[in-house]
Structure formats: C-alpha cells, structure tokens
Amino acid sequence: MFDYLNIIFLETYKILFLLVPVLTAVAMIVWLDRRVWAFVQKRRGPNVVGPFGLFQSLADALKYLFKEIIIPASANKIIFILAPIVTMTLALIAWAVIPFSENFVIADINVGILYLFAVSSLGVYGIIMGGWASNSKYPFLGSIRSAAQMVSYEVSIGIIIINVLLCVGSLNLTDIVLAQKNLWFIIPLFPMFVIFFISALAETNRPPFDLPEAEAELVAGYQTEYSGMMYAMFWLGEYANILLMCALGSILFLGGWLAPIEVFPFNFIPDFVWLIFKILFLFILFSLVKAIVPRYRYDQLMKLGWKIFLPMSLFWVVITASYLFYFNLLPGN
Amino acid sequence: MIAHSIFFYIFSFVAIFSAIMVTVSKNTVHSVFFLILDFITISCLFIMIGAEFLGMIMLIVYVGAVAVLFLFVVMMLNVAQQKKQWFSSIGSSKHIPLGVLISVIIFFELIVVIGGWKFKPDVASLMSLSPNAEISNTHSIGNILYTDYIHLFQLSGMILLVAMIGAIVLTFRKRSGLKRQSYFSQISREREDSVELMDVNSKQGVDIDA
C-alpha cells in the first residue's frame, strides 16, 4: 500500500513541478501577447503595474477573482459551470506528454501524439457547452462557428501529423524529437510547417480566425454570458491551448529540446531552455499575426480549410511517402 | 494489482451508469453528454487493458468528431423537453407492446450469439504473442490491417466513401441568386473591363445604364 502512496506523492510532485510553471507562463504570455501587439501598432501596451508592466496579468487575475460570478437565470447551471472547467482541464492535461528533455516528461506514453491530438479535439466541448448552456443567441452562434472551425482544421492538422510520423516511425513524442537529431523536420517539410502554423491559429481561435468571438458580430461569442473567475478560466484555458500548440509545433518541426547545432555555446544551454525558446518564438509569431492580419470572412475560412489545406496536406503525404519509399528511407526497415 | 482493479471498477461503473443515463435522462442534450462520458470511460478501459491505440482512436473519432455532430443535431433540432415523469405514461402509451417485442427479440438474439460463441482454436496461441511483445500495439494493428486484411480494409474505405458521396448528393441543393466570390474573376479583372473614360456634355449627363 505504501508503494502506491509513494508513487502517488512522486507523481503529484512531478505534476506540480510542471503545472505551476505552465500556469505562471500562461499569465506572463498574456502580457507578452499584449506587449507585442502594442509594439506592432506603435502603442505602449500594459507598462504600469510592476517593471515593464510584468504584473499586469496578476492584477487582472485579482480583479477577476473579486468580481461577482453571474449565472443567467435561464442558463443550464451544471453545464454552464462545467464548461470553463472542461476548457481549463483539457488545456492543462495535455502537458503531461510534452517532453522537456530526454528524461523529463511526466507520461512517456507510446501514443503521445495521438493523446495530444485527442485532447485538442476534445477542446471543442468546453466551447459548445458554454455556448449552449448560456441559453442565448450570440453565445450559441459563436459556439457553433467555433466547433465547425475547430473540427475542420483538426483534419488538416491530423494529416500534417501523419507526414511527420511517416518520417519518424513512432507515435512517441520523445522519439519524434530524437528523429530530428540531424535534420529538423521544418527543412524537408517546410510547406507542412506553414500549414500547421495557420491551422494552429484556426484551431485555437486566434486572429485572423477569431470568428467565434468576433466582437463586431457576436458580442463575445461563447463567452458573452460569463463573468468573473469563470471568464478568466476560459481565457487561461485558451492561452494554455495556444502555448500547447506552440509546443506541439516546436516538437514536430523545430526539433523540440534539441539545440540547433551541437557545438559549445549551444549545447551548454540546458535542454528545456531550448524548448522554451522555440515555444516563445512560435508564440511571438502568433501575436505578430494577430497584430498584422485582418479577420477572415467565415466562408473564406472554411474554403481555406477544406479546399486548400486538406488537399495540400494529403498531396504532401503522398509525396513524403513516395520519397521515403523510393530512397528506402522508411523508418523501421 | 489493487489500484488496477479499483480503477477498473470505477471506470466500468461510470460506463454502465452513463449508458443507462443516456436512455433515462429527460433532457436530450444531457443524454448526448452522458454518451460522451460513456465513450471516454470506455476508451479509458481500452487503455487499461493495454490497447492504447484503440483507446485514443476511440477518443479522436467518436468523442472528437461523431459526438460533436450528435450534439449539433440535438441542439439545433431543439427537441421539446419531456415534461412528464418517467414511467408515468406507461399505461397510456400504445408503443409499449412494440418496444417489449423488440427488446425480447434482441435479448434472444444476444443469447443465441453469446451462447454459440466459440474461440478459434489458434486464438490461445496468438494471445500469448501480442500483449507483452516488444512491438507496440500500433505496429501490430498496422501489420495485420495492411497485410492480411488489406482487402477488407480497402472495401470498408470504399463503402464509407460511397456513403459520404451519397449523403452529399442527397442533401446538396443548388440555390439560385447566390453571390459567390470568385478569386479568379477578381484577379483577372482588367482596367479596360471596369473603367471607361467619357466626355460628358454639359447639362446632358451620361446614360450609365447603357
């Protein structure tokens, strides 16, 4: 019995060791997002609270914490309360399989990439539940848009993942990173990286694909009826999902924790720092896109997903498979 | 093994409970959420017996895609919530005999199927191979699916494709008077097609409809 307790304590310790930094990072990343966005538009952004405005997110969190939680009278209470919890939980449990170095990963499972894909496809439930349970038109419309968008772009993300898996021959995330020891997959699979990046924007409802919360049309989409801490949980979950997508992109294409070149100043930096650098790099790209690109129209969004990205990525699967087969490079041979 | 069995019983209890709740709950949307809970617990059970690939595929396909469509249909149809208490309408309902008949038939069918169940003689020898073998079950499923059963696999793919095309053909309606954006005609527009310079005489104007 004590063995079990020991294992439970050890695992809890490991989980806290990962989750506390991730949550802090989510708060910081909100600040970074707003700063980058402001700099592109020649504004200052949040710069008052703390040095460089670093504690802005903390102040915001306190504000949300002390606000009253309002539940609409006609809302379905259980599902209304469950929705932000589901969003937040799903955004956090996905971090269990992200490898920060060869030995630091909470759950080194065989089907890590499938797990990530499954969790990100479950993410749509928080939004549908929130939109439906609010019992109001705008949230419902927003959640329908969001669900259709996320389901469509998941298809192309799945096929892009197949491309990478063809080159690796394993579903384990650690194996995927180790397979990039000589060549990061961004070089042979560059078009796939571009499509992955854009699909990730759509999957996380980021601008220019933030139609679910297009404020000009839908007030705030599925979040309209939420207030106080529940709104903050949606918000945190959304940013945790964005960070997760950045982590997935850096693991699939940018070599995860690997240094770009294995020479002195580079390999002296610890592994997890490299992964954090890559995640931050992708995240800054995310926020640049938010500042630069105007919002898409909904039919354009669907057209892009189904008529351009899906055929492109399928075509690239054929190319990758034929290339690997012809030159006898298929893993496992 | 204690923790293992505790988790097994928790998951199976939740699975059976939510399966019952799917049929019993009065709100249809709640039924779909219980169905989703059922799918999730069943995929947990798959993972517990070591079939992690099946469990994950179950999550991705059923929970990530199929149940979302269910949820949409149920939410959009806006089925009126059943106000009556369960069991209260048993005496008045005329569908009860039919329901009882169908459930009796299904029950006997299940008895026939399960009673006549026999393992193939070589199953026992195969079972000792896979679970503890070096290769992961993703590899072993792939090895079987793409070699021995490739024709069935392709056939089921074809059936799904035909079903998909059929569904699209049945529901596709061409509406007239719809404005569609055509990138090609937008890009290929020249200045000559759209701009014309005219000398306008004073007090006569120009006929723009011509």
Chai-1 contact restraints between the chains, C-beta under 6 A:
chainA,res_idxA,chainB,res_idxB,connection_type,confidence,min_distance_angstrom,max_distance_angstrom,comment,restraint_id
A,Y4,B,A3,contact,1.0,0.0,6.0,A-B,restraint_1
A,N110,B,E52,contact,1.0,0.0,6.0,A-B,restraint_2
A,N110,B,S136,contact,1.0,0.0,6.0,A-B,restraint_3
A,V111,B,E52,contact,1.0,0.0,6.0,A-B,restraint_4
A,V111,B,F53,contact,1.0,0.0,6.0,A-B,restraint_5
A,V111,B,M56,contact,1.0,0.0,6.0,A-B,restraint_6
A,L114,B,M56,contact,1.0,0.0,6.0,A-B,restraint_7
A,F117,B,I60,contact,1.0,0.0,6.0,A-B,restraint_8
A,A118,B,M56,contact,1.0,0.0,6.0,A-B,restraint_9
A,A118,B,L59,contact,1.0,0.0,6.0,A-B,restraint_10
A,A118,B,I60,contact,1.0,0.0,6.0,A-B,restraint_11
A,S121,B,I60,contact,1.0,0.0,6.0,A-B,restraint_12
A,S121,B,G64,contact,1.0,0.0,6.0,A-B,restraint_13
A,I128,B,L71,contact,1.0,0.0,6.0,A-B,restraint_14
A,W132,B,M75,contact,1.0,0.0,6.0,A-B,restraint_15
A,A147,B,V68,contact,1.0,0.0,6.0,A-B,restraint_16
A,L171,B,T138,contact,1.0,0.0,6.0,A-B,restraint_17
